[in-house]
Amino acid sequence: MSARSTQEPEGRGEQERASRHPVLSVIGLPVLALAVIILVRSLVLQTFVIPSGSMEDTLVDGDRVAVTMYDADDLERGDVVVFRDPGGWLTVTEPTGLRGAVQDLLVALRILPEDPGHHLIKRVIGLPGDRVVADGSGTVSVNGVVLDEGYVKEGRSGSDVAFDVVVPEGFIWVMGDNRSNSADSRYHQDDAHGGFVPMSEVVGVAKAVVWPLDRLGTLSGGHEPFSAVPEP
């Protein structure tokens, strides 16, 4: 009598193994996809909705922007950055009850950014060591070079507020493109940080408008006014 063959038909072993773990097959892929999304939104890319007109006409209220997070420690003059409120720039009432619980869940899943409602978006005008000066009649200079700021909203001057500051190490000086309607570094010089934003509070650099569709476009071009600015 010949011995019975122990060889399984081709593919039968894999089918049986899959059938023994149907729940893993159903749950595994969604969990993996969620893990990838959380990783990307934690370390690579997030989106933020513009809440005001302080960056007009570059950005308008309701624009959704894509923000890269991996280059938050390598800023350049002219970058448009998203940062957490450094203290007292915003007045936000936190949701409570069910709304608060839903928000916490969305933050945990990285659908919403951490500290939702506590972020601002402005343009970097001064880096550590830079001397930023405005005479109050419209001109702004960095390290002695007067800026030709093409991104400033039409009809607005560079600054109607006079100031003369040197940016400390570890901080940046930021201003909105809609200068007469932007409560930026100029208006917080009496705060704890003197109007400067700690670089540790910068979430990332805004690279493009991704919504609405008729506003799609990159946010490049803001660096040109600083091309002749010398290092401090």
C-alpha positions as CSV (number, residue, x, y, z in Angstrom):
1,M,0.0,0.0,0.0
2,S,1.4,3.4,-0.9
3,A,1.8,6.1,1.6
4,R,-0.7,9.0,1.4
5,S,0.7,12.1,0.0
6,T,1.1,15.0,2.5
7,Q,1.4,17.6,-0.1
8,E,-1.4,20.1,-0.1
9,P,-3.0,21.4,-3.3
10,E,-1.5,24.6,-4.4
11,G,-2.9,27.6,-2.7
12,R,-5.0,25.6,-0.2
13,G,-2.6,26.3,2.7
14,E,-2.8,30.1,2.2
15,Q,-6.6,30.0,1.9
16,E,-7.0,28.0,5.1
17,R,-4.7,30.4,7.0
18,A,-6.6,33.4,5.8
19,S,-9.9,31.8,6.7
20,R,-8.7,31.1,10.2
21,H,-8.1,34.8,10.7
22,P,-10.9,36.7,8.9
23,V,-11.1,39.3,11.6
24,L,-7.5,40.2,11.3
25,S,-7.9,40.5,7.5
26,V,-10.9,42.9,8.0
27,I,-9.4,45.0,10.8
28,G,-5.7,44.9,9.9
29,L,-5.8,47.0,6.8
30,P,-7.9,49.9,8.3
31,V,-5.7,49.9,11.4
32,L,-2.6,50.0,9.2
33,A,-4.0,52.8,7.1
34,L,-4.9,54.8,10.2
35,A,-1.4,54.3,11.6
36,V,0.1,55.6,8.4
37,I,-2.2,58.7,8.4
38,I,-1.4,59.4,12.0
39,L,2.4,59.1,11.3
40,V,2.1,61.4,8.2
41,R,0.0,64.0,10.0
42,S,2.3,63.9,13.1
43,L,5.6,64.3,11.3
44,V,5.2,65.2,7.6
45,L,2.1,67.1,6.6
46,Q,-1.0,68.7,8.1
47,T,-3.7,71.1,6.8
48,F,-5.0,74.2,8.5
49,V,-7.9,76.5,7.8
50,I,-7.2,80.2,7.7
51,P,-9.4,81.9,10.3
52,S,-9.0,85.6,9.5
53,G,-8.0,88.2,6.9
54,S,-4.6,89.0,8.4
55,M,-2.7,87.4,5.5
56,E,-4.8,88.8,2.6
57,D,-4.4,88.8,-0.3
58,T,-1.9,85.9,-0.1
59,L,-4.4,83.9,2.0
60,V,-8.1,84.6,2.7
61,D,-10.5,83.6,5.4
62,G,-11.5,80.0,4.7
63,D,-8.5,78.9,2.7
64,R,-7.1,75.5,3.6
65,V,-3.3,75.3,3.5
66,A,-0.9,72.4,3.4
67,V,1.8,72.7,6.0
68,T,5.0,70.7,6.0
69,M,6.3,69.9,9.5
70,Y,9.7,68.4,8.7
71,D,11.3,71.8,8.0
72,A,10.0,73.7,10.9
73,D,13.5,73.9,12.3
74,D,15.0,75.3,9.1
75,L,13.1,78.5,8.5
76,E,13.9,81.2,5.9
77,R,12.9,84.9,5.8
78,G,9.7,85.1,3.8
79,D,8.3,81.7,4.8
80,V,4.7,81.6,5.7
81,V,4.5,79.7,9.0
82,V,1.9,78.2,11.3
83,F,2.7,78.5,15.0
84,R,1.0,77.9,18.3
85,D,-0.2,80.9,20.2
86,P,3.0,82.0,22.1
87,G,0.8,83.5,24.8
88,G,-2.1,85.9,24.7
89,W,-2.3,86.5,21.0
90,L,-5.7,84.7,20.8
91,T,-8.7,84.4,22.9
92,V,-10.2,80.9,22.5
93,T,-12.9,79.2,24.5
94,E,-12.4,75.5,24.7
95,P,-15.4,73.3,23.9
96,T,-16.8,71.2,26.7
97,G,-19.1,68.2,27.0
98,L,-19.7,66.1,23.9
99,R,-18.1,68.7,21.6
100,G,-15.0,68.6,23.7
101,A,-14.8,64.8,23.7
102,V,-15.3,64.7,19.9
103,Q,-12.5,67.3,19.5
104,D,-10.2,65.3,21.7
105,L,-10.9,62.2,19.7
106,L,-10.2,64.0,16.4
107,V,-7.0,65.3,17.8
108,A,-5.9,61.8,18.9
109,L,-6.6,60.5,15.4
110,R,-4.7,63.5,13.9
111,I,-7.7,64.5,12.0
112,L,-7.4,67.8,13.8
113,P,-4.0,69.3,14.8
114,E,-2.9,69.4,18.4
115,D,-4.4,72.5,20.2
116,P,-7.0,73.2,17.6
117,G,-8.0,76.9,17.6
118,H,-4.7,78.0,19.1
119,H,-2.7,78.4,15.9
120,L,-1.8,81.5,13.9
121,I,-0.3,82.0,10.5
122,K,2.1,84.8,9.5
123,R,5.1,85.6,7.4
124,V,8.7,85.3,8.8
125,I,10.3,88.8,8.5
126,G,13.2,88.4,10.9
127,L,15.4,85.4,12.0
128,P,17.6,85.2,15.1
129,G,20.1,88.0,15.1
130,D,18.3,90.1,12.5
131,R,17.6,93.8,13.1
132,V,14.1,94.6,11.8
133,V,13.2,98.3,11.6
134,A,10.1,100.3,10.6
135,D,10.0,104.1,10.5
136,G,6.3,104.2,10.9
137,S,5.8,105.8,7.4
138,G,5.6,102.6,5.5
139,T,9.1,101.1,5.0
140,V,10.5,98.0,6.6
141,S,14.1,97.0,6.6
142,V,16.1,94.0,7.7
143,N,19.8,94.3,8.5
144,G,19.8,97.7,6.8
145,V,18.1,96.6,3.5
146,V,14.7,98.2,2.8
147,L,12.3,95.5,1.7
148,D,10.2,95.6,-1.5
149,E,7.4,93.5,-0.3
150,G,5.3,92.5,-3.2
151,Y,3.2,90.1,-1.1
152,V,1.8,93.0,1.1
153,K,-1.9,93.6,0.3
154,E,-2.4,96.2,-2.3
155,G,-3.1,99.6,-0.7
156,R,-1.3,98.7,2.5
157,S,2.0,100.1,3.6
158,G,4.8,98.0,5.0
159,S,4.1,99.2,8.5
160,D,2.3,102.3,10.0
161,V,3.8,101.2,13.4
162,A,7.4,102.3,14.1
163,F,9.7,99.7,15.8
164,D,13.3,98.8,16.0
165,V,14.1,95.3,17.2
166,V,16.8,92.7,17.2
167,V,15.5,89.1,17.1
168,P,16.9,87.0,20.0
169,E,18.3,83.5,19.5
170,G,15.6,80.9,19.3
171,F,12.9,83.3,18.1
172,I,11.4,84.9,14.9
173,W,9.7,88.1,14.1
174,V,6.4,87.7,12.1
175,M,4.0,90.0,10.3
176,G,0.8,89.5,8.3
177,D,0.6,90.5,4.7
178,N,-2.5,92.5,5.4
179,R,-0.4,94.9,7.5
180,S,-3.1,97.3,8.8
181,N,-5.3,94.3,9.8
182,S,-2.8,92.0,11.4
183,A,-2.2,91.8,15.1
184,D,1.3,90.4,14.7
185,S,4.7,90.8,16.4
186,R,4.4,94.6,16.3
187,Y,1.4,94.6,18.6
188,H,2.7,92.2,21.2
189,Q,5.9,93.9,22.2
190,D,4.7,94.2,25.7
191,D,4.0,90.5,26.0
192,A,6.3,88.0,27.7
193,H,8.3,87.4,24.6
194,G,8.4,91.0,23.4
195,G,6.4,90.1,20.3
196,F,8.9,87.5,19.2
197,V,7.6,84.0,18.5
198,P,9.6,81.0,19.9
199,M,10.8,78.8,17.2
200,S,9.8,75.9,19.3
201,E,6.1,76.9,18.8
202,V,6.4,76.8,15.0
203,V,4.4,73.8,13.7
204,G,5.5,74.0,10.1
205,V,5.8,76.0,6.8
206,A,2.7,76.6,4.7
207,K,3.5,75.5,1.1
208,A,0.2,75.6,-0.8
209,V,-3.5,76.4,-0.8
210,V,-5.3,73.1,-1.3
211,W,-8.9,74.3,-0.9
212,P,-11.2,75.7,-2.3
213,L,-10.3,74.5,-5.8
214,D,-10.5,78.0,-7.3
215,R,-7.8,79.1,-4.9
216,L,-5.3,76.2,-5.5
217,G,-1.7,77.4,-5.7
218,T,1.7,77.4,-4.1
219,L,3.0,79.9,-1.6
220,S,6.4,80.3,-3.2
221,G,7.8,83.7,-4.1
222,G,7.9,85.3,-0.7
223,H,11.7,84.9,-0.4
224,E,12.7,87.3,-3.2
225,P,12.4,90.5,-1.2
226,F,15.0,89.2,1.2
227,S,17.5,88.1,-1.4
228,A,19.8,91.1,-0.8
229,V,19.5,91.0,3.0
230,P,23.0,90.2,4.6
231,E,23.4,87.9,7.5
232,P,23.5,89.7,10.9
